[in-house]
Each structure stands twice: as structure tokens, then as C-alpha cells.
Amino acid sequence: MAKIAIIIQRYGLEINGGAEYHARMLAEQLTVEHDVTVLTSKAKDYHSWTDTYDQEEELLNGVQVKRFSALPKNQKKFRKLRRKVLRTRLIDKLLGRKNTVTEVPIATGHQFVKEQGPYCPGLLQYLKEQQSGYDVFIFFTYLYAPTVFGLPLVKDKSIFVPTAHDEPLLYTAAYRQLFDTPRYIMYNTLAERELIEKNFPNACKKQAIAGMGIQPYTLPTTQPVTNQWVSGDYFVYIGRIDNDKGCGELIEYFHRLRRENLSLVLIGNNENYQSQITSENIVFTGFISEAEKYALLNNAKGLIIPSKYESLSLVTLESMLQGKLVIANSYCKVLKDHIEQSKAGLLYENYEGFAAAIEKVISLSTLDYELLAANGISYVENNYSWPSILAKFNKAIDHIKNS
């Protein structure tokens, strides 16, 4: 048994971000045979990082959670620094140089990360003072301050789960030295590993492709879930409703379809869209329970995932395991690999492709749909099972403990 700390920017049952959910599922699996503590912020909102959770410590699904306050976010300073660290990236584009690390000083990059947040001085102090009390520290997500500033403090005991994807910030100075710092890297997909090793040649060589275990969800039979949001045929989107996730384009494309008796149901928290949409065929549920989410998914024609930037896409794998076809943005290498390897969905790169994919799924016979969906079930079962993933993490844990 090892004493393990998992460091993640947000943590909670109602937080549905991909990396946060991944961290929670791993924590709950590892706690079966290890002593696991999660170190995180008190925030729910990733824009402001305002303290929302009151308790500094709690037990959540068997996992001990320690929460720390984040410094208030100065939005004006954050936006100014973001423009500064990305400016050289724009010059690289104009000169035809792709995927180059910017020349902005690392100190400027670190100022940006600090302002981006959540910057939790108490969490960093805890790592300094308590590092001898843990065998292993597992850091999730390259992007945020707890990893950028925390990982170097305990680098000799660290496992890094970067959840990286091909986005402009990845190539900025803030993250220039991050990938060669940990003792072990756990990638989610082959595409992610190739991305990092191509652009960060000094990245840690001790690595594995682990991903996350996906389990089928069975709806409760004692309290049947009723659908209060939509009738007729519909597709679902599940996750953070945000332009960064392609939701604006998805809503625009679906609105252009103007197809009667077909709806789009967006499941997740949102701040910007619901008040702007008047179409009766576009439905927002807000945050709902797992049972309600899966009830909607199980009765949908399929999942639409419009993001161009994903490191794993848990919702894609969950939907496939539930026997649902997936329509995905082909600009995302991870999603493209999932669809092409599973043969359980369709890809699009523009409105015409999107409309054609919708029509294709709708026109499938029940038998043809089930045959394609079976491909997805097999793909997830063969590649994303918890026993194989935990074996990889345990190997990494033993490597750090014994060296």
C-alpha cells in the first residue's frame, strides 16, 4: 500500500469537467488498495476560482479531500498576460512556423499561470511541508497553477497526467520545462504522447498510455427516471457548455438544420447560451444527476462532440459503452482516432459534413445502428478497463517507491 496525494484544480461530485472527473474516478479506484488524499481548491467555477466549498476537509466516496483557498483572480491582468504569452505564437503562425514554443520569458509565463489560477498558496505550502509524508504525488492537467508550481516541489515522487491537447497555450513559455520534470508520465492516448514527444523532446521517458477505466451505467429500477426535457428524436451534448468546447458552432449548425421533430439537448452547466437561444429544438438541462444524464443518453439518437481539443474525451467512451453512436469533430486527433478505430461513429469538419452525419445516423435501420454500436462497446471494453489501467499506475507507483 502507498500513501498517495492526487492534485487537481477542482474536485467534487457536481463538477463535470473531463480532467476533474478522471481524477475523481482514479482516486476512488486507487483508494481500494492505497491511502489516497486529494489536494484541491475550494472552487467550483473555473473562471473566477471563488471559494465555494466551506469545508477544508471532507470524506467523499471514501476519498479524503483537502481544500485550499485560491487568491482572487484579476481578470484584467489575466487577459493582458494571456495576450502577451500568445503574441509570439501569432507571429509564428504568420511566419509559417507551427507548434513552436514561444520566446516569452518563463517568468512571464509563470505570471500568466498564477493569474489564470487557481493559485493556492496553502496547497503549495502543504506540498513543501508534507512531501515526506507521501510516497507518490499524482498531478492532473498541465494547464493550471497547482501542477505548474506544485509538481517541481515534489518532482522526485511525481506522476504527471497532463491531459494535453493541441492548443496554442501548450506551446507557450509557461509550460516549457514542465514535461521533463516528473518521474513518470501517464498519457491518455497515443495521440497525446505523440504530441508531447514531438514538441517537447526532453519530456520524461518513463511513461505509459493509461487513459481511464469506463464502466457501463445501469439505470436505477426502484425509481424510474422520467424525461422532462424533450419528446421525439434528439441528439445529446454532454459536458461544459462553452465556446472553447465548440458549443457555439454546434448550436449554429443544429439551428441551420431546421429539421422538424429533431432536437439537440445540451447537458451541463452554462452561463452564456440559454438566454440567447429561442429555438424550441435546442434544449438546456443545466446540471442534472447521473441517472437523468444516462436516461437522456440511452434514449438519444447519439452523442455529438464538437470540441477540437480533447486529450481523452470520457463522454465519447461512456456513450460508446452505452451503445450510442458518436458524431465528432474531425479536427480533434483524439476524437478522430476514437471514431476510426472503433468504427462506431462519424466525423465532420464543416456544416455540410455535420448535416450529412446527422442524416446518416437518423436513416440507419435499427439493425444497422446496433451493429455499429456493438463496435463501440467492444472498443471501450478492450481498451479502457480499470484492471489494466490500475496495473499501469501500480507499476509507476512501485517504480517511484523503490527507486
N, C-alpha and C positions, 0 to 999 in steps of 0.2 A: 504493500500500500504506500502511496506517495501523498504528501501534502501539497496540494496544487492551488494556485491562485489563477483565476481567469479574469483578464482585464478587458472591459468593453465599455463603450461610451454611454450606452443606456441599457437598462435591464428591467424587464417586468412582463407580467402575463399579458398586458394590454398593448405592448409595444410590438408592432408587426414588421419592423424593418428586417431585411433579409439577414444581415450580419448579426443583429441582435437576437433574432430567433435562432439562428445557427448556434450562437454562443450558449443560449439557454438550453437547447436540446443537448449539446455536448456536455454541459455542466451536469444536467440531470442523468445522463448516461454514465459519465465518469464517476459520479458520486456513489454508484453501486459498489465499487471496489476501492475508491480513493476518498481522501478527505479534501473536499472541494470548497473553496471560498471564492465568491465573485466580488471583484472590486470595480465600482462603477460610480457614475454621477447620481445626483438626486433628480435629474431632469427626465421629463417625458418628451418635451418639444425640442427638436434638434435645430431649430432656428435660433432660439433665444437661450437655450440651456438653463432656463429659470428653474430653481429648486421647486419640485412638485411633491416628491416623496418626503414625508415628515420624518420617518424613522431612519436612523443612521444604521441600524442593523435589523435584519429580519430573516426568518427561515421561509424559503419559497420553494415548494415542491421538493423538500429535502435538501436544498442547497442553501448554505449560509451566504447572505448578501451583505456587504458593507458598502454604504453610500457616502459620497463626499460632495460638498458644495462646489459649484463652479463659479469662477469670477463672472460678473456681469459682462455680457457681450456688447462691445461698442460697434454697432452696425456700420457707422460711417468709417471708422478706422479699418474695420474688416474689409469693406468694399474697396477702399483705397489700396490696401495691401494686396488684395486679390488681383486688382488690375495690374499692380506692379510686378507680381511674380509671374503673371501670364503674359506680360508685354513682350518679353523675348520670345516666347512661344509663337506669338503672332508674326514676329519678324522671321522666325524660322520658316513659317508657312509661306510667307511672301517670297523667301529665297529658295523655296522648294526643299528645304531640309525637314524631314519627317522624324517624329519621335526622338528629338534631341533634348537632352537635359538642359534647362536654361542656365544662363550665366549670372543670374541674380545671386548675390552672396547668400550663403547658407543662413547667416544671421537674419537676413530679411525674410527668408523662407520660414524660419522658426517664429519670427514675429507674426507672420500670417497665420501659422498653425495655432499659435496662442490665442489670437483674436478670433479665429474660426471656432475654437473651443471643442469640447468643454475642457477648459483649463482648470484643473482641480488641484490646488497646492497641497491639500491634505492627503490626497491619494498618492502624490509623488513623494511626500514626506513619509508616508506609511511604507512605501516600497523601499526607501532608503533605510528606515529603521528596522523593518521586519523581514528583510530579504533572507536572513539566515534561518528564519522560521519556516520557510517553504522550500520544497525540493525543486519545484518547477513553476514557472510563470508562463501562462499561455495568453498571448496578446492577439486580439481580434481587430482587424481593419487597419490598413496602413494610413488612412486619411487623417485621423483625429489625434488630438493632443495627448490623450493617455498613452497611446502607443509611441508617438514620436518622442515624447520626453520621458516616458516610463521605461520603455524597452532597454535603452542604453544603461539604465541604472542597475539592471539585473540580467545583463546580456548573457552571462555565462550559464544562466539557468533558464533561458528563454526558448519558447516555441512560438513561432510567428505564423498566424493565419492571415495573410494580407488581404484577402477578398478584393484583389486588384482587378481593374479592367482598363481598357484603352481609353483614357480620358485625359484632357490637357493637364490637369493638376498633377498627374502621376509623374510627369517629366520635369517638374519644377524643382528648384533647389531644396525645398523643404524636405524632400524625400531622397536626396541624392545618396546618402550614406546609410539609409535605413535598412536596405535589404542585405547588406553584408554584416549586419550587427548581430542577429540572433544565432543561437547554436543550431537551430533546426527550423526549417520552413515547411509548413503544410499547405500545399496548394489545393484549390477546389477542383480544378480541371487541368487537362493537358494544355489547353489554350492559355490559361493563366500562367502556367510555368514557362511556356514558350515566350510569352510577352515579357515576363520579368527577366529571364535569362538573356534575351536578345538585347534589352535596353539597359540592363544592369549587370555587366559581365562579372562583377565581383560579388554577386549575390551568393549567399550561403550555399555551399554544395551539399550539405546534409539536408535532404528533402524527400518528400513523398507526396503523392497525389491522394488525398484522403476524401475530400468532399464531406458529405453529411449523410447519415442514415435516414431513409424515408420509410415511414410505416403507413399502411393503409388506415384510413379512419372509418370507424363504424358508427353510424348514427345511433343515438340512444333510442331504445324501443319503448321505454317506460313513459317518456314524454315526447311524443312525436312533434317534430318541428314543422310549423306551417310557414308558407311563403306569403309574406305580406307586401312584397315589393313589386312583383311583376307577374303578369299572366302571358301565356303564349310562348313562342320561341324566343330565346335570348342567348347571348354570349356574356361571359363574365371577364372582368379585370379584377385582380386581387393584389393589393399592396398599397404602397404610398401613392397617393394621387397628387402628382407633381409633374411640372414640365420636364424636370430632369429625368423622369421615368417615361417620357414620351406620351403623357396623358393628353396634353393639348392637341397633338397631332391625331391621336386615336379618336378623340371626341369629334374633331373636324372631319376625319374620314368617315366615321359612322354616320354623322349628320348628313354627309353628302350622299350616302346610300339611298336615303329617303325610301326605305323599304317598309311597307306596312307589315304589322304583326311580327316585327323583329325588333328586339330591344337590346341595349347594352347596359349591363348592371355593373357599376363600379363599387367594389367592396373595399372600404378603408377610410381612414380619416382624410379630410380635405379642408382647405381653407379658402381656396380661390375660385373654384369652379361652379359649385352648386347654384349659387345665386345668379350666375351668368347664363345658365342653360335653361332654355324654355321648352325644349323638345320633350314630349311625353315618352319618347322611346329611349331616353337616356336617364338612368335611374342611379341615384347615390344612396347607399345604405348607411354610411358612416361606419363607425366601429361596431362590429357585431360578434357574437360568440362563435366559437369553433363549430358548434353544431349547426348554427344558422349559416355559416360560411359554406360548410360542406353540403348542406341541404341545397343551397343555391348552385354550387358547383356540380353536384351529381345530376341535377335536372337541366343543366345548361347544354347548349349545342357544342360548347367548347370554351377554352380559355384563350384570350388574346393577350399577348405580352409584347408591348410596343417599345420597350426600352432598347437603347443602343448600347448600354453599358451595364453588363452583368458579369459577376465572377462565378456564379453557380446557377442562380435562379431556382430557389427552392420551390416556388409556386408552380413552376413548369413541371418539375419532377413529381410534386404532390398530385397535380392534375392528371399526369400520365398514369400514375399508380391508381387513381380513382377511375381509370378507363375513359378519360376525356382527351380528345384531340386538341392540339395546341397550334394556334396561328401566331407566328413570331416574326419579329423584325430581323431581316437577314443581315443588317449592318452589324449586329452583335455576334461576334465569332462564337461565343459560348452557346448562345441560343441556336445558331446555325448548326453547330456540332450536335447539339441535343436532337434537333429535328432530323438531320441527315442520318445520324447513327441509329436513332430509334425507329425511323420511318413511321412516326406517329403524329404527323402534323404537316403544316405548310408554312412557307416563308413568303414574305413580301418586302419590297423595297420602296414602293410608291403607292399612290392611291389605286391605280389600276390593278396592281398585284394584290392589294388588300381586298378590293372588291371581288376579284376572281377567287381568292381564297375563301371568302365568306360564302360565295355561291357554290363552290366545290363542296364545302362541308355540309351545307344545307341540302344539297342534291344527293348526298350519299344515301344508299339504302341502309336499312338497319343492319343487315348482314355485313355490308362493306365497312360500315362505321365500326362495328365490333371487331372485325378482323384487323383494321388499322390500330384500334385502341389496344388490342392484345399485344401489338408490337411494343407499345409504350409501357405496358405493365411489365413485360419481360425485360425491357431495357433498364428500368429502375430496379427491379429485383436483382438483376445480375450485376449491377454496378454501384448501387447505393444502399447496401445493407449495413446495419450497425456492427455486427460482429467483425466484419473485415475492416471497417473504419477504426473501431476501437483497438484492434490489433496493431494498426499502424501508429496510433497515438501512444499505445503502451510501449511500443518499440522505441519511439522517440523519448518517452519519459524515462525508460530504463537507460538509454544512452546518456542522458544528462545526469541521472543519479549516479551512474557507475563510472563516470569519466572526470 
